[in-house]
């Protein structure tokens, strides 16, 4: 066999690569030998480069990959081409080697290229020891013992790329990282870690430093733990993974054991901001299983499921390294559940706290089911200015729940089961929805006891990254209600027209007016504690164009930050009489609609006022159900305002 040696080649900046595997091998050898700082290879658009053997066509010594090792700085402009492994007909065994190996001195950039079908020990498609950048690529159907698509112990960054249908035996269905790994705006789906072993990470196994920015992890799975990501540590050497997640989505990932989306080992560190965990499943820790240090900020965990412990979060384990800490701040845990069989302990439908130090602040935990929502076995737990309420199988429990430290701040539960909570009442939350920001939230209803109830320091923003406070004090939980000041007026009172001369519109204009290219609804009058007549309306009219009057009094309206079609409105310094029929006039330009609406009764707004007794023969249930708002309901003896899927007035339990 002849050997081609390229040494000291003239500088070459760019090479067009013909649609053949030998041409690709030759151009990589040429680029490695060039004196140019970086060489760009332009692949043939749409070509499929098939790799059947290791790169020995030109007698490359000791080839370990399907293509020559990358030892210099090379850019591959894929132009929608594909590089794919192919097992030749008649070959009984499948050789293990990746498509690319990037050496310590190598720097490889790939864009607009697909890499598929390769199998190796470490890194099915790419083994990287140097610097690797993958942009706008598809990497799929690759297999490895570690890192089904990519094994990295150098520096690896990926942008706008998709990793799918890759698998590993021992960790990292798509990526095994032992170096520095950054993923931007990329997707990982249908990747899997196959063995029930001490490894995991259906998409990523991390024992280095990893950062995920606006990336998505869908339907990845692990036979062990960490359905999407396994953040590892080595107690023997003291090394630990460092994981930073911002604005990322984890949806429908699964693990056979722990951490449906994320497993964070003892000694490891994880920071999670502005992210969503939805419909992930595991035996314990439906979304997150945490032994190490973790900060969860401005995030939502909803509809995750665990078989036994921690429908959303499992934290702490005395069998491993003690002293870990976890904080959950400005976050929402909603609709999570545990579903185990009756012969097992199933506890903590939202949070199971086993040991170590847990800090919960300005967080909303509601509508979690299957067991007590917040279960504390031991450890140090601090809960501040939070809502744990509206969980149908109980809000709080566990042998150490009585030792929860609230640091003198108020918290709200709905069944009196949370130790030292100062407010026990229905939380009056709207359903989980997109109320602005990066993640879903439960908006507080107007009459919620959580409004303006917080004390002490509060974060500068709520879960949506909206400024706190908006009223005289911060609201409990993750959502801050917008309460405008006079300086925040959106709708000014319109100036009087200069001329009052009446103009009769042409018939065509009148017909157009009758169509009303906008809509508006009167929602309700609300009680005021500032001598104002207040109400809510909704409209899709431009806020700079519509005006409103009540009995000819100009009304000022403020657009709600969580719903741009909803407005809180008031007649400044005017409180209309109780039970007073009023005329409300809504106008856009010269098109107006007028309705009649009666103001509230005094009994509806002042609980000390006597409430009319039910008529003879009327049952208590009938009496409560006749009230259709929170103020009249809570003023009625024996009635309470209860919200599940919708709100209603029901008899007290």
N, C-alpha and C positions, 0 to 999 in steps of 0.2 A: 504494500500500500504506500502510495506517495504521500508526502507531508508537505503542506503549503505553509510557509513561514512568511508572515507579514511583519516587517520590522522597519521602523523609522519611515513610514509612509508619508508622502506629502500631505499637508493639511487638507482636510476636506470638511466643508460645512454642511452640505446636504447631499443625500443620495436618494434617487428614485429606485424603489425595489420592485423588480418584476414579480409576477404572480407565480413564484415557485419557491419551495422550501430551500433548495440549494442557494438561490439568489439571496434569500433572507440571511442564511448562515454566513455567506461570504461578506455581505455588507456589514454585519455585526463585527466580524473579524477585522474588516477594513476600518470601521469606526474606532475599535479598540486600539488600533495601531496608529491612528492619526495623531498628529501634533496639535490639532485644533482643540480648543477648550471643550466645545460641545459639538457633536455631530447629530443632525436630524435625519432620520430615515423616513421617507414617505412611502408607505405601503400602497400597493395597487388597490384602488377603491373596490370594496366588496369582495376581495379575494379571500379564499379559504386556504390558509397555509397549514398543511397536514404534517404532523410530526409523528413518525413511526419509530425512530430510534434516537439514541443519544447522538449528539452532534459530532460524528466522526467521518463525515463525508470527505472532509479535506484532511483527515488524519490529525484532528485536534487531539493533543495528548490528554489522556485520562478524562474524557468528557463525562460530566456528571449530570447534564441537563439536556433537554431536547434541542436547545440552542446554545451557542457559545456563552461562557460566563461573561457578565458585564463587568468590565474592569476599568472603564473610563466613563465619561459623561455622555450619555446617549439619550436622545428624544425619539420616540417612535410615534409618528403621526399615522394612526391606524386607518383613517378614512373609511371607517365602518368595515374594515376587514376582520377576519377571525383567525386566530391561531388555535388549532385543536389537535389533541392527541388522538391517534388512530392505531388500534391494534391490527397489524397486518393479517390477512387471511392465512390460516394454517398455523399461526403461532399459538402454542398451547399455554404458554405462561405470559404474564403481563409484567414487564419490567417497571421498576419503581424509579422514576425521575421526574423532576418538575419541568415546566417549559423554560423557566428562567432561573438562574442563580445570579444574584447581585453580590459581588465580593465587597470586602471592606473598603476598597478604593473606588467601587463602582457607584454611579449615580444614574438611575434609570427613571425617565419620565415617559408615561404611556397615556395617550388619550385617543378616544374614539376607536376603541378596539375591543373585541370579545376574546376572552381566554377560557377555554372549555376542555373538559374531558380528560384531564391529566391526573396521575396518581403518584404519590410519593410518600416518604416517611415524614418529612417536615416541609409543609407547604406544597399542596397539590399542584398549584399553578406557578407560584413564585416562592423561592427561598431568598430572603433579603437579609444580608449582613451589612449593607451600606446605606444608601439613601434611595428611597422609592417614592414616586408620586404617581398616583393613578387618577385620571380625570375622565369623566364621561365614558366609562367603560362598563361592560357586562362581564362578570366573572362567575361562571356557573358550572355545575356538574363536575366539580373537582373533588378528589378524595385524598386524605392523608391521615397519618396517625395523629399528627398535631397540626392544626391549621389547614382545614380542607382546601381553602383557596390560597391563603398567604401565611407563611411563617415569617415573623419579623423579630430580629434581635438587633436591628439597626434603627433607622428613622423611617417611618412609613406614614404618608399622608394620602388621603383619598378624598375626592370631591365629586359630587354629582354622579355617583356610580351605583351600580346595583350588584349585590352579591346574593345569589340564590341557588338552591338545590345543591349546595356543597355539604360535605360531611367529614367528620373526623372520628377517630376511634377514642382518643384520650383527651381531647379538649379543643375547643374553638372550631365549631363547624365551618365557619368562614375564615376567621383570623385567630391565630395564636400569637400573642404579643409578649415578648420579653425585652422590648426596647421602648421606643417612643412611638405612639400611634395616635393620629388625629383623623377623625372622620367628620366631614362637613357635608350636609345636605345629601346624604347617601342612604340607601335602603338595603336592609338585610332581611330576607324572607325565605322560609322553607329550608333553612340550614339546620343541621342536626349534629349533636354529639352522641355517639351511638353506644358507648360502653357504660355499664353500671360500675363506675370506678371512682377513685378519689379526684377525678377531673370532671369537667362539665363545660357549660357555655355553649348553648346551641348555636349562637352566632359568633361570640368572641370569648376567648379565654385570655385574661389579662394578668400577667405577673410583673408588668413594667409600669409605664405611665400611659394612660389612655384618656383622650378627650373626645367627647361626642357633642357636636354642635348641630342642632336642627336635623338630626338623623332619625330614621324610623326603623323599628325592629318588629317584624310581623311574623307570627306563626313559625317561630323557631322553636326547637325542642331539644331537651337533654334527657337522656336516660338516667342521669344522676341529678345534678343541681344546676341552677342558673339557666333557665330556659332560653334567655337571650344572652346574658353576660355573667360570667363567673370571674369575680375579682379575687385573685388568689394571694396567698402568703405562704412563707416557709418559716415555721417556728424554729427550726434548727439553725438556719442562717440569719433569721431576723428580717429577711427581705419581705416586702409586702407590696401589693399592687396599689397604685394611686389612680383613682377613677374620678373624672369630672364630666358631668352630664348637664347640658344646657339645652333647653327648648326641644327635647327629643320625645319621641312617642314609642311606647311599648304596648303592643296590642296582640292579644291572643297567643302569647308565648306559653310554653308549658315545660314543667320539670317533673320527673317521676318522684323526686324526693323534695328538695327544698328550693324555694325562690323561683316562682313561675316566670318572672322576668329577670330578677337580679339576685345573685348570691354574693354577699360581701363577707369575706373571711375575717377571722380574728387577726388583729394587727393591721389589716388593710384599711384604706381610707376611701370614702366615697362622698362626693358633693353632688347633689342633684337639685337643679333649679329649673323652674318654669317648664316642667315636663309632665307627661300624661302616662299613667299606667292603667290600662283598660283590659278587662276580660282575660287576664293571665291566670294560670292554674298551677297548683302544686299540692303536695301532701301537707306541707307547712309553709306559711308565708306565701299566700297566693300571688302577690306582686313582688314583695321584697323579703328576703331572709338575711338578717344582719347580725354578724358576730363582732364586727369591728366598729370603727368610728364613722358616723354618717351625719350629714346635714341635708335635710329635705326641706326645701323652701319654695313657696309659691307653686306648688304642684298639686295635681289631683290624682287620687287612686280610687277608681270606681269599677264596680261589677267584677272584681277579682274574686277568686274562689280558692279556699284551702279545704282539704279533706278534714284536717284536725285542728291545727292551731294557727291563728293569725290569718283571717281572710284577706287582709291587705298587707299587714306587717307583722313579722316575727322578729323580736329583738332580744339578744343576750343568751349566753349559755355558760353555766358555771363550770362545765367540763373543760372549757378552753381557757384562753387568757382573760382573766377578769380585768375590770377597769375600763371597758369600752364605754363610749358615750354616743347618744343619738339625739338629735333635735329635729322636731317637726314644727315648722313655723309657717304661718300664713298658708296653710294647705287644707285640702278637703278630702275626707275619706267617706265615701258614700256608696251605698248599695252593694258593699262587699258581703261575703257570706262564708260560713263553714257548713259542710254538708256531710260530715262523717257518720258512720253507722252508730246506732244507739249504744253499742257495747264498748265504745271508745270515748275518751274525753274529747269533747269538741268545744273549744273555748276561744274567745277573742275573735268575733266576726270581723272586727276592724283591726284591733291591735292586741297582740299577745306579748306582754313584757315579762320576761323570765328573770333577768338579773341585770346588773350594770346600771348606768345612769341615763335616764330618759327625760327629756325636756320638751313639753308640748306647749306652744304659745300661739295665740290667735289662730286657732285651728278649729274647723268644723267637722264633727264626726256624727253622721246621721244616716238613718235608713239602712243600717247594716243589720243582717239577720242570720238566724240559725243558732245563735248563742249570744251571750253577753258581749256587747260591742268592744268595751275596753277592759281587758282582764290583766290584773297585776299579780304575779306570783311572788316576786321579791325584787330587791334592788332599790334604787333611789328614783322616785318619780316626782317631777314638778309639772303642774298644769296651771297655766296662767291665761286669764282672759279668753277662755275657749268655750266652745259649745259641744257637749256630748249629750245629745238629746234626740228624741224621735226614733230611737232604735227599738223595734218591736219586741225583741227578746231580752231587753234590759240594757241600760246604759253602761253601768260599771259593776265590777265584781272582782273576786279573787281574795285569797287570804291576806294579802298585804294592801288591799285597796284603802283601808282606813288610815294608812300612813302616807297617803299622797300629800305633798306639800303644795299649797296654793299661794304661798308667799303673800297672803293678805289681799290678793286680787280676787275679783268676782269671777265665777264661772257659772255656766248654766247647764242643768240637766232637766229631764222631763219626768223622772220617776223617783227622785230623791236617793238614788243608789250611789252617787258619786260623793266620796268623802269630802266634807268641808266646802262643798259647792254652796254658794250663797243664794243662788236663784234656782228655784224649781218651778218650771212653767213650760207650756208648749213653746217651742222655739219660733214658730211662725216663719218657716222657710219656704221660699218658692222652690219648685222642682229644679233639679240640677240642669243648668242650661248655659249657653254661651252668652254671658253678660259682659263681654269685653275681655281683653287680655289674652294670654296664650292658652289658658286652661278653663275648664268648666267650673262653675261655682253655684252655690245656693244663695240667691239673693235674699236679703232680709225683707220681710213684709213691713209695711208702714208701722204697724202696732207691735212689732216684735220687742220683747223685753230686753233683747240683746243690744238694741240701739242706744248709743251714748252711755253704755254701762261700764266700759273698761276703766281701769285705774292704773296709775303708774306709767312707766315708759311704754310707748307702743311703736311698732315699726313705722318707718316713714311712708310705707305703702302697704296696700292690701295684697291679696293673692293675684289680683289682676294688674298689679303694679300701679294702681291708682292711689293718689295721695291720701294719707291719713293725717289727722282726723278731718272729717267733713262737717261735723257738728261740734257741740261744746266738748265732747270727749270722743275717744275712739269707740267703735262698736266691737262687741265680742265676736270671736270667730274670724273667718278668713275674708269676709266681705264687708266693705265699708259703704254705707248708704250715702248717696249724694244729698247733702242738705245745703242748698245754696245760701250765700249771703247776698245782701243787696248789691254788692259790687259784682256779683257773678250773674247778673240778670242777662238772659239771652234775648228776651222779647221785650223791648221797650214799649211804653205806651205811645201809640202813634200821635203825631202832632195833628191839631185840628186842620182840616182842609182850608185853604185860603178862600175858596169860593163854595157857597152852599147851593149854587144854582143846580137845579135838577136837570139831568140829561136823560132822555128816554133812549135806551139802547135800541139799535136796529134789531129786527127780528132774528137775523142770523146770530147776533151776539147773545140775545136772550136765550136762544136755543142752546148755544154753547154753554151758557151759565148754568142751565138746568142740568147739564151732564155732570157738573161738579168734578173736575179732574183731580180731586183730593177726597179724603175721607176723614171723619173725626168722630170720636165717641166720648160721651160723658161717662166716666167710670164711677165716681162716688164723691160725695162730700166726706171730709174727714175732720175729726176733732182737732182743735187747736189749743195750744197753751200760751199763745202770744197775741190774743185779741185780734185774730185774723180769721176771715172766712177762707177755708182751704178746701181744695178738691184736686182730684186727679182726672186728667183727660188723656186721650191718645189720638194721634193724627199723623198722617204722612205728609202734611203740608209743610212747606218750607218755613222754618222757625223765624226767618226774617220777614215773612210776608203775612202771617195770620195775626189776628187780634181777637180779643175776647172781652166781653162785658157780662156782669151779673147785675140785673136791675139798673143798667146804665152806669154802674161803677166799673172803671177800667181795671182789668185783671192782668197781673204779671205772671208769666209762666217760665219754668226752668226745666230744661231738657235733662232727663235722667241719664247718668253716665252709663248705666248698664243696659239701657233700651232707648235708642234714639227716636222711637215713636211715642214714648210715654213722657208726660209732663206733670210736674207738681205746680199748681197755680194758686194764687191768693189775691184777695182784695186788700191792698195795703191799709192797715190800721182801721179796718172796718169789720165788725162782727155782726152779721145779719141776725135777725131774730130767730129764735127756735121755731121749728115746724113752720117755716115761712115759705109759701110758694114763691119761686123766683123765676125770672126770665133770663136764660143764658143765650147769648148771641155770639156765634162764631163766624168770623168773616175772613175771607181771603180776597184782597183787593175789593171789588164791589159785589162779590158774591157772598151771601150770608145764609146761615141756617140758624133757626131759633127753636129752642126747646123749653119746656116748663119742668122744673125740678124743685122738690121741697127740701129745705135744709133739715139737718138732724134735730132730734129732740134733745132736750137738756138731759134726760135720763140716759140717753145713749152715750153721753160724754162725761157725765159725772156719776161715778159709781155709788156715791152716797145717796143719790136721789132714789126714792121708792120706785119699784118696778111694778107695773100693773099685774095683779094676781091672775092666774089662769082662770078661765071660766069653769063653772062646775062641770065635772065630767071630763075635763081635758087632762090628759096624762102628762107627767113630767117630760117624757120624751117629746110629746107634741109641743109643749111649751118651749123647750130649748130649740127644737128644730125650726121654730118660727122666726128665730133671730138670724139675720143673714150677714152680720158683720161682727168683728171682734169686740167692739166697744159695748154694743147692746147685749151680746152674749155673756161677757164676763160680768156685766152689771146685774144679770139675772141670777137669783138664788138657785144654787144647785146645778148651774150650767158651766161648761168650760169650752173653750175654743180649741179644736183639735184639727191638725193638718197631717194628712198622709199623702195620697195622690192628689187630694183636693182638701180644702178646708171646710169645716162645718161646725155648728154649735151642737154639742151633745151633752147628756147628763154627766155630772162628775162621777167618777168611779168610787 
